[in-house]
């Protein structure tokens, strides 16, 4: 079931985050898990604006399964893609390194993060396990 679909740019990042927050709360996500999910999504939104052509598209939906399900947020942009070496990096990049900290953070805050990237743009799916409703 689709919960949210938004085209965004820098001018509406706050409004987009608030919409994601409201949807996640409505799906029963609370406390630290809510903060983690919102932080991961925020990193993805900011990356799309800063590195992905200045705008993007967000979709949010719930996938139900036995004992609960997952909340999935997909952010897509039309940028040049993420360099392979950035995606392969597993440790926190050095403070002097250009970029990669947002990706590192997303991977630690969500239950699953999947990157589909290339010269035609990047799509990131961030998933969070949620309890049944």
Backbone as a ProteinNet text record, in pm:
[ID]
protein_1_A
[PRIMARY]
XXXXXXXXXXXXXXXXXXXXXXXXXXXXXXXXXXXXXXXXXXXXXXXXXXXXXXXXXXXXXXXXXXXXXXXXXXXXXXXXXXXXXXXXXXXXXXXXXXXXXXXXXXXXXXXXXXXXXXXXXXXXXXXXXXXXX
[TERTIARY]
84.5	0	88.8	67.8	143.4	95.8	187.4	153.4	184.8	286.6	332.1	408.2	386.2	461.3	484.4	613.6	648.8	763.2	750.8	864.5	920.8	1053.5	1111.2	1234	1265.8	1391.8	1429.6	1532.9	1580.6	1473.9	1386.5	1286.3	1181.2	1167.8	1062.9	1115.8	1243	1298.5	1229.6	1203.9	1140.1	1000.3	924.4	788.9	792.4	889.7	902.1	935.3	1029.2	1063.2	941.9	865.8	746.8	644.5	629.1	535	580.6	710.8	765.3	744.5	771.2	752.5	608	512.7	371	331.5	378.5	346.2	407.6	532.6	598.7	528	491	416.5	283.6	214.6	85.2	100.2	220	247.6	298.8	298.3	336.1	482.9	561.8	703.8	716.9	788.3	799.9	942.4	966.5	1090.1	1216.5	1317.1	1447.6	1438.8	1353.9	1337.8	1284	1191.3	1137.4	1246.9	1324.5	1434.5	1538.8	1571.8	1670	1620.5	1493.9	1438.3	1436	1389.5	1382	1521.6	1620.7	1758	1813.7	1788	1835.1	1770.6	1640.1	1569.2	1621.4	1644	1696.1	1831.3	1920.9	2051.1	2032.6	1939.2	1913.2	1856.1	1762.8	1705.6	1812.5	1894.5	2000	2100.1	2136.1	2227.5	2168.8	2039	1975.1	1982	1959.6	1964.2	2107.7	2201.5	2340.5	2416.3	2391.8	2471.9	2393.1	2261.4	2178.8	2097.8	2146	2076.3	1983.1	1983.3	1906.6	1762.2	1717.8	1578.6	1567	1452	1431.3	1285.4	1263.9	1130	1132.6	1035.2	1026	895.3	905	786.6	803.5	693.3	695.1	579	607.8	502.2	533	432.4	447.3	432.5	519.9	511.6	477.1	361.2	319.2	372	400.2	449.8	409.5	448.7	414.7	471	387.5	431.2	462.8	432.7	462.1	485	594.1	626.4	740.4	745.7	850.4	797.6	852.2	825.4	940.5	909.3	1012.4	1000.4	1112.4	1119.9	1217	1171.7	1255.1	1276.7	1402.6	1438.8	1516.5	1471.4	1535.8	1575.8	1689.4	1734	1785.4	1821.4	1870.1	2016.3	2092.1	2232.9	2320.3	2450	2549	2582	2518.2	2544.4	2647.5	2656.3	2749.1	2869.8	2991.1	3110.6	3115.2	3156.9	3162.1	3245	3357	3443.1	3373	3282.4	3205.5	3108.3	3041.4	2946.1	3014.8	3136.9	3209.6	3266	3282.7	3343.7	3255.1	3313.9	3238.9	3267.1	3382.9	3415.8	3377.6	3370.1	3339	3451.3	3417.5	3521.8	3593	3717.7	3794.4	3730.1	3750.6	3693.5	3740.2	3858.6	3912.3	3862.2	3794.9	3746.5	3625.4	3618.3	3503.5	3382.4	3288.8	3163.6	3169	3053.5	3041.2	2986.9	2985.2	2936.6	2785.5	2711	2566.1	2529.2	2599.9	2575.6	2609.8	2722.9	2764.5	2656.2	2603.5	2501.6	2370.3	2326.4	2201.9	2207.7	2321.3	2336.9	2330.2	2363.8	2360.3	2226.2	2148.6	2022.4	1902.7	1910.9	1798.9	1829.1	1725.7	1744.1	1799.9	1770.2	1823.6	1831	1941.2	1956.4	2010.7	1942.5	1982.1	2003.8	2117.8	2152.7	2151	2076.4	2079.1	2127.6	2247.3	2306.2	2381.4	2385.2	2455.1	2449.4	2497.5	2504.3	2367.6	2259.6	2126	2056.2	2124.3	2064.1	2082.5	2030.4	2041.5	1904.6	1875.6	1756.9	1805.3	1759.6	1796.9	1668.5	1670.2	1557.9	1603.9	1533.1	1561.7	1445.2	1473.1	1365.9	1385.2	1272.9	1270.3	1165.1	1204.2	1107.9	1009.8	881	777.5	689.1	631.2	542.9	409.8	336.3	204.4	109.6	6.5	-90.1	-226.1
-118.2	0	124.1	214.1	338.2	435.2	485.2	579.1	723.4	741.4	876.6	876.2	980.2	999.7	1150.1	1190.7	1332.7	1358.3	1462.4	1517.1	1627.3	1630.7	1726.9	1793.8	1908.9	1979.5	2047.1	2127.8	2189.3	2272.1	2335.4	2424.8	2352.8	2221.4	2151.7	2031.9	2034.2	1924	1911	2023	2017.3	1958.1	2003	1952	1801.7	1760.1	1619	1534.7	1580.8	1507.7	1496.3	1604.5	1601.2	1501.1	1490.9	1394.9	1252.1	1225.5	1092.5	1061.8	1157.7	1140.7	1103.7	1176.1	1149.8	1009.4	969.7	836.6	726.5	744.1	642.6	629	740.8	735.5	663.1	691.7	627.6	476.9	431.3	288	225.9	302.6	249.9	259.3	331	347	458.5	430.7	527	530.3	624.9	631.7	637.6	564.4	564.7	512.7	413.3	358.4	465.7	546.3	654.5	755.5	793.3	886.8	833	704.2	642.4	642	602.4	596.5	735.8	832.6	969	1023.1	992.4	1037.1	972.7	843.4	775.3	835	857.3	917.5	1057.8	1134.9	1270.5	1270.3	1180.2	1170.3	1144.3	1058.9	1024.1	1144.3	1215.7	1335	1439.9	1466.1	1566.7	1524.1	1396.1	1347.1	1365.9	1339.5	1356.3	1501.6	1593.7	1736	1779.4	1739.9	1785.9	1718.3	1590.3	1515.2	1457.1	1466.1	1398.5	1487.6	1607.3	1692.9	1795.6	1805.9	1912.2	1880	1763.4	1725.3	1574.4	1526.2	1382.5	1347	1217.2	1162.9	1065.5	1075.8	989.1	911.7	783.4	699.6	625.3	609	539	440.2	315.5	216.3	114.8	36.1	-70.7	-204.5	-295.8	-432.9	-520.8	-582.6	-666.1	-807.8	-867.7	-1004.2	-1069	-1193.2	-1263.4	-1190.3	-1158.7	-1095.3	-947.4	-887.5	-745.1	-712.5	-650.5	-612.3	-514.1	-433.8	-332.6	-207.4	-98.7	31.2	58.9	90.8	110.9	252.2	321.7	454.1	447.1	489.5	489.6	634.1	669.6	803.1	786.1	854.4	844.5	983.6	990	1115.9	1091.3	1198.8	1190.4	1231.8	1214	1252.6	1157.3	1171.1	1093.1	959	925.8	799.3	812.9	710.2	706.4	623.1	673.9	595.6	462.4	358.5	224.3	222.7	294	291.8	350.4	444.4	501.4	397.1	324.5	222.1	102.5	72.2	-42.3	-13.4	112.8	150.9	105.8	33.3	-16.3	59.9	122	196.2	343.3	411.9	554.4	627.6	705	778.2	878.1	900.7	999.5	1136.9	1222.3	1357	1433.3	1402.5	1472.2	1413.3	1297.4	1232.7	1307.3	1320.4	1388.8	1296.3	1309.3	1235.1	1094.4	1027.8	889.8	871.6	977.3	963	940.7	1002.7	983.1	839.5	778.9	639	549.3	575.5	499	506.6	626	647	577.3	589.8	523.6	374.1	314.2	168.9	128.8	216.8	184.3	215	302.4	343.3	262.6	203.2	128	-21.3	-101.7	-246.5	-295.9	-222.4	-258.1	-131.9	-119.2	-9	-69.1	-42	-94.1	23.9	22	127.8	71.3	135.4	107.5	236.1	233.4	358.9	342	448.4	450.6	590.2	608.1	741.7	806.2	728.9	784.8	820.6	803.8	838.6	730.2	758.2	667	648.8	525.2	493.8	423.8	473.2	415.4	369.2	245.6	193.2	170.9	233.8	224.3	151.4	39.1	-40.1	-49.5	-48	-59.8	-164.3	-263.3	-364	-298.3	-331.2	-275.8	-388.6	-365.3	-463.8	-466.4	-575.9	-587.5	-483.8	-452	-352.3	-413.8
0	0	0	-93.6	-97.8	8.6	86.3	192.5	155.8	70.7	41	-91.1	-169.1	-292.6	-305.4	-312.7	-311.4	-408.4	-488.7	-562.2	-473.9	-456.9	-363.8	-424.2	-365.9	-391	-260.2	-262.8	-138.9	-69.5	-145.2	-86.3	-2.9	-20.1	54.3	134.8	171.6	250.6	386.3	452.7	584.7	572.8	475.7	454.5	420.2	340.5	304.1	426.9	509.5	632.7	724.5	736.9	823	772.4	641.7	583.9	611.5	597.8	628.8	776.8	862.2	1006.6	1038.1	980.9	1007.1	959.5	842.9	791.1	876.6	916.1	998.7	1133.8	1193.4	1320.6	1302.5	1192.9	1166.1	1148.6	1112.4	1097.2	1226.4	1335.4	1465.8	1499.8	1419.9	1449.3	1552.9	1661	1770.5	1824.8	1911.5	1988	1903.7	1949.7	1883.8	1740.4	1717.4	1582.2	1487.4	1534.8	1453.6	1421.6	1522.1	1500.6	1404.7	1418.8	1329.4	1184.6	1165.4	1030.1	968.1	1043.2	990.8	959.3	1041.5	1015.4	888.9	870.1	750.1	625.1	630.2	516.6	490.6	596.3	580.3	508.9	547.6	480.8	331.8	300.3	160.8	84.1	145.1	81.7	53.9	153.7	139.6	32.2	30.1	-73.2	-212.7	-227.7	-358.7	-403.5	-310.9	-345.9	-374.4	-288.2	-301.9	-416.4	-437.1	-533.5	-650	-645.7	-744.4	-834.7	-858.5	-953.1	-891	-758.7	-694.1	-661.6	-702.1	-674.7	-675.1	-631.8	-632.2	-615	-606.9	-589	-471.8	-384.5	-267.6	-272.4	-244	-224.9	-93	-21.2	107	106.9	146.2	151.9	260.7	291.7	390.3	319.4	352.2	304.1	423.7	421.8	533.9	519	633.5	637.1	767.3	787.7	911.9	1033.5	1128.4	1251.7	1239.1	1127.5	1109.6	964.8	938.8	802.7	803	698.8	692.7	626.2	670.5	612.1	516.9	391.5	290.1	234.4	232.8	173.7	57.3	-58.6	-178.6	-222.2	-241.1	-288.5	-417.9	-522.8	-654	-701.6	-772.4	-830.2	-971.6	-1040.1	-1177.6	-1188.9	-1081.1	-1081.5	-1160.2	-1141.3	-1214.9	-1150.9	-1039.4	-971.9	-861.3	-780.6	-667.5	-708.5	-688.7	-723.3	-647.3	-715.8	-658	-530.4	-528.5	-409.4	-287.4	-308.9	-197.1	-143.2	-229.7	-186	-121.1	-161.4	-104.6	34.2	66.8	194.2	310.1	403.6	518.3	646	656.2	777.1	760	871.2	869	795.9	693.8	621.5	713.3	685.5	762.1	746.3	846.6	842.6	718.3	669.8	552	419	425.5	302.7	247.2	114.9	55.3	44.6	135.5	127.5	183	176.1	220.2	360.3	440.3	577.2	582.9	490.9	488.2	457.3	363.3	328.2	446.6	509.7	627.6	735.7	758.4	861.1	825.3	701.1	658.4	687.1	656.9	674.7	821.5	910.7	1052.6	1118.2	1058.8	1118.5	1070.6	952.8	897.1	902.5	887.2	886.1	753.6	645.8	514.6	429.5	355.5	260.5	131.2	20.7	-109.5	-203	-273.2	-368.3	-509.5	-598.1	-742.1	-805.8	-863.4	-908.4	-1039.2	-1114	-1241.5	-1299.6	-1421.2	-1481.5	-1504	-1497.4	-1515.3	-1386	-1271.9	-1144	-1040.4	-922.9	-809.6	-746.5	-708.5	-629.8	-503.7	-390.1	-260.8	-192.3	-144.9	-66.8	75.7	167.2	309.6	374.1	441.8	502.3	653	721.6	867.7	904.8	983.5	1028.8	1125.3	1107.8	1194.2	1247.9	1363.3	1425.1	1350.8	1366.3	1306.6	1363.1	1286.8	1335.5	1355.4
[MASK]
+++++++++++++++++++++++++++++++++++++++++++++++++++++++++++++++++++++++++++++++++++++++++++++++++++++++++++++++++++++++++++++++++++++

